[in-house]
Structure formats: structure tokens, C-alpha cells
Amino acid sequence: MSHIGTLPCDAGQILRPMAPSQCPAAARRWTLVAAILGSSMAFVDGTVVNVALPALQRDLDASASQAQWIIESYALFLASLLLVGGALGDRFGRRLVFMAGVALFTAASIACALSASATQLIVARAVQGVGAALLVPGSLSLISATFPQNERGRAIGTWSAFSGITAAVGPVLGGYLVDHFSWTAAFLVNAPLGIALLALTAMKVPESRGAAAEGRLDLLGAALATLGLAGVVFAFIEAPARGWTAGLMGVAAAGVVALVLFVVAESRSPSPMLPLSLFRIRDFAGTNLLTLLLYAALGGGLFFFPLNLIQVHGYGATAAGAAMLPFIAIMFLLSRWAGHLADTWGPRIPLVVGPIVAAGGFALFALPSTGGSYWRDFLPAVCVLGLGMAVTVAPLTTTVMNSVGRELSGVASGVNNAVSRAAGLLAIAVFGILMASAFDAALSARLSAMHLPPALLQAVDQQRHKLAAIEAPPGTDSATAAALHDAVGGAFVAGFRQVMWACAALALLGAASAGVLIGGTAATRRRS
């Protein structure tokens, strides 16, 4: 999934202790522009793909699992390599690594646009994910290296404001490009932006390195994390089509083993990408568990929402992209208030109440059937979910940052960011099984009641892997085609409801974990 809005602790990644910057004002301004453009490019591309998925699935004849992989291949490498990307910038130069990420991301975007098959697109998206893993932390650390501490907060605020604008405009722009041109235009728009950004960075942005430049790169940890997540995700995505064969069970087992070895390696590494000692801090462990559960619900649920709007309810990509605008507006308007709430009452109350409200939003998504209107059926769910996330995100960020000393704030926020991305990655894979199971059962019941000719029934069965993208074969009379479309749409809605109820359950579990693990005064406590 792409995530809507900034992820938890994005801004915290730039709060590493550094000497005051001596950069001239012009260099600081251009650095801020480059950081905004870089993070926006990566973020917009993630949100655009969600609304473009139905067009991609149709034009490339992609199965549901391939549609998942178009999202997951990007998210896999971004989640696995995000912390390593930040360490590479500290060691080899933030500008250099940032530019390498921009160049790789831009080249991969062009490769995405030129893809002639779903497999080619999946590979190109994986390369995009590697580029984003260099680009995203680099955009933040450039601000930290260039702005002195007394100006850094304002720079963060400017960056965050433009991130919010990007969150609002990105899906709508992407939907417009898909509706009026094609999905290739949504990828090609990165080419001129990337080239301009490379030139700007080379000419105007100063180079810097971090205090941790002498540390070791945790390449073993990065490799084990990537292999482990890839094995588990591959098994869950492919299981609906292949069944839990011995081969898939072996892949899943290998992924679990790699993740266990990752934990062992991190516990023994002198410079781990994931410092396990941080999880001994109760507030840090609690906020990351909440992040895992809540962002799994958000990433997994919102993966299927545009598919529901476009393939079942007949929305255009532009309208589907605009459907989450109220969510973003609520997040934007209430985030400062939520931060003040945490400062006044402590983080436990908002971090319990926020996920409970979000669970109510997910439950509202489970109520509509086919037909109906956006204003009556989906807007209430979008608004309630936005309110729940607005109450949660700012206190969550504050608690993560305050749970550790300032010297570890960059590491802590980077870990929390990686957890949120890994949560969405895993959720899309797991919810795919839930969706496929509910869809198959509902579709079988509906097809049985329709008494279709055996040839038509066989043609439909051969397309089950496409979920809501199933089409009546050529030559089907209009009445039967319409009835089949209704049956497929109803089956998808049945699966969508199961996914949303699961999302609500995850959000409630997140609220419970916050109530048990997070202290009531963490927002006002400062660790030395």
C-alpha cells in the first residue's frame, strides 16, 4: 500500500545530533527544495500505483497475485533497505547517495512505463524500491545536515506541509493521467522531474557525512531481512492460486528461518541496522507494536479500496484517487491538535482512543454493498478513519522520539518507519488470502444460483485469479454479462468486508497493546 500521508516518525529521521551547519542561506533553501522534490517523487509514485492497478491489471492481463506483486516488490526492498540507505548516506555522503537513489528511481520509472508484461513491471518496481530506499532517508538527512538546529524545526514543518499537499494531489493527478492518457504516463512523469532534481542537487546542495561514517554497514542484516520478508510474502501471495503446496510451505519456512537468523545476527552485530536493545524500552516496544498492527490494517485495507471503487462501483481512476481527500484533510487539520493532546494528557489516552476510532472507520467500510453513493456509503468511513489516524499519528511519533535519548532519535525513528512499511508489506500478502478465500466462496454460491452454461462457467472459473477483473467472454449476451458482473462485484464486496473486519480487529489489538505497554506520561518525559 501505499500509505496515505506521512509515515510515523518520518521527520524524526533527521534529528540526529550534528554540529551546527555553516551552509549559506541559499544552499539551505535549495537543499529544502531538493528534499521536498525527492520525497514527493517517491511518495507520489507509491500512491499513483494503487489507483492505476485496475488499468494495469486489464492492459497487462495480470492476475490478482501479480497485481499484489506490483505493489509488494516495491515495498519489499524499500522496507528491507531503508535503514541501510540511511547508513550509506552517513558513510559515503548524503548528497551522493541521495543522487544515486534519484537516478535509480528515475531509470526504474522509465522501465516501468516501458514494461510489456506484468513480470517486467514487477522487476522494474523492485528496482524502484531500491532507489527509494536510498532516496527517502537521504531527503531527510540532507535537511538535518544543512540546517542549524534553531532553523531545523521550521524546515521540517515546510517539508511536512508539502508532504501533505503531495498526499492530497498525488492520487488525483495519477488518476487523471490514467483516465486521460494511460498508466504509462503515471510512471513517465518521474523522468523529467528526476532529471531536473539530479541537476539541482549536483549544483546547489552541499555534501555531508554523518557522525556514524566510521561504523560498519550491516549488509548481512539487510540480506537476511530481505530474504526473510520475501519468502513469507511470496508464500502468502502465491498460495491462493497455487495452494499450500510443499514448495510454498518450504519457501515460507525458509523465510521464517531467515527472519530468525536476522534477529540472531542483529543481536551479535556491532553496528546493527535494527538495535534490539531499544525494544527493552517499554514505550518504544509498545509504540512499534501499535505501528505494526495499525499500519498493517491501513496498508492492507487501503490496497483493496481503489479496486472496489473502480472495478465494482465503476469509478474512474481520478475519482478513486480523490476518494481519500477527506482523510488527508482531517489528518492535516487535526495533527497539531492531537500533538497538543498528547502533551497535555500523555500519550496513552490518544494512542488507545485513536486506534479505537480507526477501528470504527474500518467497520464502516465493511457495511456498503454494491451500488450506492460515495457520500452515503464511503465518506463516513473515510472521515472516521481519518479522525482515528489523526488522533494517533502525532502522539505516536512523539512517544517514539521521547522513549529514547536524543542521540538515538534518528535510529529509533528509522526503525519505526521501517516497521510501518513492513507492516503494510505483510498485510497486503496476508489479506490477499483472506480476500481470495471469501471471494471464491461467494462467487461459487452466486454462479450456482445463475445456472450458467458449462462453457461460460468454465471461462469464468479460469479467470478467478483476477478477482473483480473477471470479464464475460466475447459473445455473451448483454443480460448474462450484466448478471455476471453483478455476481463478481458482489463476491468481491464479500471479500472486501472480511478484509475490513480484519483491519478493525487489528486496530483494536493496537489500542489494547498501547493501553498495556505505553506509559501515561511518556509525552512529557525527556530521557537524557
N, C-alpha and C positions, 0 to 999 in steps of 0.2 A: 504494500500500500504505500502507497504514498501516504505521507502524513499530511493533515491539514494544519497549517500554522507552524510555528517553530517548535522544534522538539524540546523536551525538558533539558535545561542546562546547556543549551547551545551557547548562550552568552558566557556561561561560566568557563568555557574552554579557554577564554582569552585572559583569565585572571591569574596567570602565572606570575610569580614575583620576578620583576625585572628592574634593571636600572632605569632611571628616568630617560626618556627619549630626548635626543638633541636634534631631531629632524626639523627642518623648517616647516612653516605652516603650509606652504604649497604642497610639499611632499605628503604631509598628513592628509590633506584634502583628497589628493589623488589616490592615496592608499585606501581611504574610506570608499571612494567611488569604485576602485577595483574590487575591494572585498564585497561590496554590495552586488556588483555585477556578477562576480564569480559564484557567490552563494545563490543568487537568484537564478542563474542559468541552471545550476544543478537541481534547485528546488522545482522550478517550473517544469523541467523535463519529467521529474517524477510524477507530478500531478497531471500533466498532459496525457501520459500514457494510460492512466485509468479511464479517462473519457474516450480515448482513442481505441480501447480494447475491442469493442464490438466491430468497428471498421476493420481493425487488424485481423480479427478472427474471421470475418467474412472474406476479405480480399486474399488472405494467405491460407484460407481453408484450414484454420488452426483448430485443434481440439481444445477442450476446457483445460487440460493439463498443460498444453503449450501456451495458452493464454496466461496461466499462472506463472509459467517459467519466464515469460516476457517481463513480468514484474519481479519475480524472485531472483533471477540471475543477477539483476542489478543490485537488489537489496542484499543478496548473499555476500558479494565482495565488498560492498560499502560497509556492512555491519562488521565483517571479519577484519577488515584492514583499516578501519577508521583510526584506531589508536596508533597503529604503525605509521599511518600517514602523518599524524602529528609529530611522532618521534623523528621521522625522516626530515621534516622541516626543521626541527631543532638542530639536527646534526649537520645536514648538508646545505641549509639555507632555506628560509621560509619562502622567499620570492622564487627561488629556483624550483622548489617542489610544487609550489602553487602553479607556476607556469607549466610545469610538466603535467600536472593534473588538468589544467585548462586545455593544453594541446591534445592530450589523450582523450579527454571527454569530447572535444570538438571533432576529432577524427572518427571516434566511435559513433557520434551522432550522424555524421555523413554516411557511415557504413550502415547504420540503422535505416536511414532513408532509402538506401540502395538495395536493401535486403529483398530477395525474391522469394524467400521461403521463411516459415516460422523458425526453423532451425538457425538460419543465418541471422535472423533478428535476435534470437536468444543469445547467440555468441557475441554479437555486437553490443547488446545490452550488458553482458558481463564485463566487457572491456570498459563500457561507460561507468560501471560500478567501481572499477579500479581507479579510473580517473577521478571520480567523485570522492573516493577515499583520500586522495591527495589534495583535492581542491577544497573540500568543505572545511577540514580543520585548518588548512592554510589560510583561508579567507579570514578566519577569526584571529589566528595568531599574528597575522600581519598588523591588525589593528592594535593588538597588545604591544607589539614591538615598536610601533611608530608613535603612538600617542602617550604622553606622560600621564601619570596616574590621575592628576587633577582634571584632565580632559577626557579620560577614557570612558567615564560614565555617559557623557553626552554622545560620544561616538557610538557606544553600544546602543543607546537609545535610538540614534539615527538609523543604525543598521537594523535594529529590531523593527522600527516603523516601516522601513522599506521591505523587510521580510513579510510584514503583514499585508502590505499592498500587493506584493508578489503572490502571496497566498490567495488573495481575492481575485486578482486579474488572471493569473496563470491558467486555471482550468477553463475560464471563459474564453480566453484567447485561443487556447488549444482546441476547445470545442468548435470555435469559429473556423479555425484553419481546417479542421477535419470536415466540417459541414460544407464549406465553400471551396475547398481545394482538395486535399487528401491528407491521409495520416502522414505521408512523407514530408509534407510542409511543416508539420509539428516538430519533426526532427531537424529539418534543414534550417530552421530559423536559428539554430545554435551556431551555424557555420560563420556568418558574418559577425555575430556577437563575440564568438570565441576568438576570431582573428583580431578584432578591434581590442579585445581585452588583453591579448598577448602583447600587442604593440604598446598599449597604455602601461602595462605592468613593467615591460622592459625599459621604457623611457622615464617613467615617473615614480616608480615605487622603489624605495631603498631596500637593500638586502639586510638580513639579520639572522642570527643564530641564537639558540636558546642556551640556558644555563646547563641543560642536560645533554649538550652536544657530545660530551665525552662518554655518555652511557652506552651500553650495548643495545643493539636492536634485537628485539625478541622475535626473530624470524621463525623459530620453532613454534612459539605460541601462536603466531599468525597462521602458520601452515596447519597446525592441529585444529585451531578454531574453524578455519575454512573447510577442512576435510570433514570435521565433525558435523557442522551445520549442513554442509552439502549432502552428506549421507542421510541424515534424518529427513531433511526437506525433500530430497529425491524420492525416498521411500513413500512418504505421505502423499506427494503429488501424483506419483505413478500408480499407487495402489488402487484407486477407483477404476482405472482402465485395465490394469494387469492382474488385479487381485494380489492378495498377500502370498505370492509365490515364495519358494525357498530362496530365490535370488534376491527378491526385495527384502526379505527378512534378514538376509546376510548383509545387504547394504545398510539397513537400519542399524543392525548390531555393530557394524564397523564404524558407523557414525557415532554411536554411543560410546564405543571404546575410545575413539579419537577425542571426544569431549572429556572423558575421564582422564586420558593422558594429558590433555590440555590443562586440567586442574592440577595434576601432579607436576607438570612442567612449570606452571606458574608459581607453585609453592616453593620450587627449588631454584628458580631463576634469580640472579642478582638484579636484573632490571626487567621485571615482568611487565607485559602490556596490561595485565589485569592484576593489580596488587590485592591478593586475597585478604591481607591483613585488614584492609578497610572494612570488610564485611563483619569484622568483630565489633564494629561500632554499631550499636543498636539502631540509631536513627538512619545511618547510611544503608544498612541492610533492609530496614523497613521501607524506605523510600524506593529502593531499587526493586524490591518485591512488588510494591504498588505499581511502579513503572512497568514491570514485566506484564502484570495482569491487565492493567488498564490500557496500555498501548497495544497489547495483543488484541483486546476487544476492538479498539479503534481501527487498527490496521486491517484486521481480518474482516470486520463488518463493513467498513467503507470500501473494501475491494469489490464487494458484490453490489453495492448500492448503484453505481452508474450502470452496471449491466442490467439491473432490474428496471431502471428508468428508461434505458434506451431499447433493450430487446423485448421487454414485456409491456411497458406502458407507452412505447412509441415516441419518447422524447428524442429530440435532436441532440447532438453532442454538445452544442452551445448551451442549451437549456440544462442538460445534465451537469455541465461544468458550473453553471450558475446556481445549482440547487443547494450548494453548501455555503453560499454567500452569507446567509443569516448566521450560520455557525461562526464564521470568521469575524463578522461584525460584533457579535456578542463577546467573543474572545478578546477582541481589540478594545472594546469599550469597558469591559469589567476586569481586565487583568490587573490594573493598578489598584482598584478597589480590593481585589482578592489578596494582593500583596499586603495591603494595609490591614486587612482582616487577620492575616497570619501574624503580623507584627503585634496586633492588639491582643488576640486570643490564643496565640500559639498555633502550631501547625496541625495538631491532632484533629481539631474540630473541622477545619476546611478539608483536610485530607480524608476524613470519614464522610462528611456530608457531600463533598463534590462527587466522588465516585458513586454514591447512592443516587444522586440526581442523574448522573450519566447513565446509570443502570435503568432509570425510568425512561430516559430518551431511547435507549436501545429497545426497551419493551414496546414503546410506541411505534417503532419501526416494524415490529412484528405484527401489528394489527391490520394494516391495509391489505386488501385483496387486489385482484386485477381491476383495471378501470379506476374510477375515482379521479380526484384532482390533487395537484401538488399542495394547494393551500389548505385543504382539509385533511389530507392523509399523511403528508410528509413534513410540511412546515412545522407542526407542533413538535415532532420528533427531533428535527434538526435544531430547533430552538432550545429544547430541554437538554439535549446532548451538549450543545454549545455552552449553556449555563453551567452544567456539571463540570465540563473541562475548564471553563474559565475560573471556577472556584478552586480547581485542583492545581493547575499548572504553575502559577506563580508561587504558592506555598511549597509545592514540591521542589521547585528549583532552589528556593531559599533554604529549605531544610537540608538538601544535599550539600549545598555550599557551606552551611554552618555546622554540619556534622563533623567536618574535618578542619584541620588548621589551614590557614591561608596558603601555606607552602604546598599543600596537596590539593588545592581547589581545582586546578586545571585537570589533574589526573581524575579526581572524583567526578567532575562534570563530564569528562570524556567517557568514563565508564558508564555513567548514567545515560548518555546519548547513545552509546553502543548497545546498551540493554534495551532501550526503546526501539531501536531499529531491528535488533534480533527478535524482539517480541512480535513485531509485525511480520517479519520473515517467517517465523514458525507458525503464526496464527493462520496465515493465508494457506499454508500447506495443510494444516490440520483441519481447518474449516472446509477445505475442498472435499475432504472425505465425508464430512457431515452433510454438505450440500449435495454431493453426488448420491449418497445413500437415500436421503429424503426425496430427492428429485426422481430417482429411479422408481421408488415405491409409489409415489404419487402419479407418475406418468403411466406406470403399468396399470394402475387402477382406472385411470381415465381412458386409456386406449382400450381396455377390456370392455368398458361400457359403450364405446363407439362402434364396435363390431366392424372394424376396417377390413378390407380385402387383404389376404395374406401377403401379396406382393407389396402393398403400401405399408403394411405393418413391418415387414422386413426392412424396407427402406428407412423407416423411422428408427427402428432398432439399431441400424448401422450408424446412425448419427447421434446416439445417446451421449457419446463423449463430448458433444458440442453444447450440451445443456440447452439454454434458451435460444441458441443459434440454430436449432433444428429447423429445417425448411421442408415444406411439402415437395415431393419430387415433381419434375415437369409433367404436365398432362393431368394433374389432379384438378378436379372441378373446384370452382370457387367456394362452394358451400363446405365441402370437405376440407379444403385448405384452411378456411376460416375456423372451422371447428378444431382442426389440428393445432392451429396457432393458439387458440384459447386453452387447449389441453396442455400444451407445452408451457405456456405462460403460467397457468395455474400450478403446474408441477414445480416450476422454478420458484414461485412465491412460497410454496410449501417448504422448499429447502431454505429459502431466504429467511422465513420465520424461525426455523430451527437454528440458523446461524445467529440471528439477532437475540434469541433467548439465551444462547450460549454466551454471547457478548455481555448480556445483562448479568448473567451468573458470574462471569469473570470480574466485572466491575464491582459487584457486591463482595466477592472474595478480596478484591483490592481494598475496599473500605474496611473489611474485617481485619486484614493484615495491618493496615495503618492504625486502627484502634488498639491493636495488641502491641505493636512494635515501636511506634513513634511516640516520643515524649511530648508532653503538653506545652513545654516552654522552649522547644528547640529553636524556634524562630528568633527568640531574643537572646539565646545563649551564644557566646562567641568563644570559640576554642583558641587557645594560644599555640 
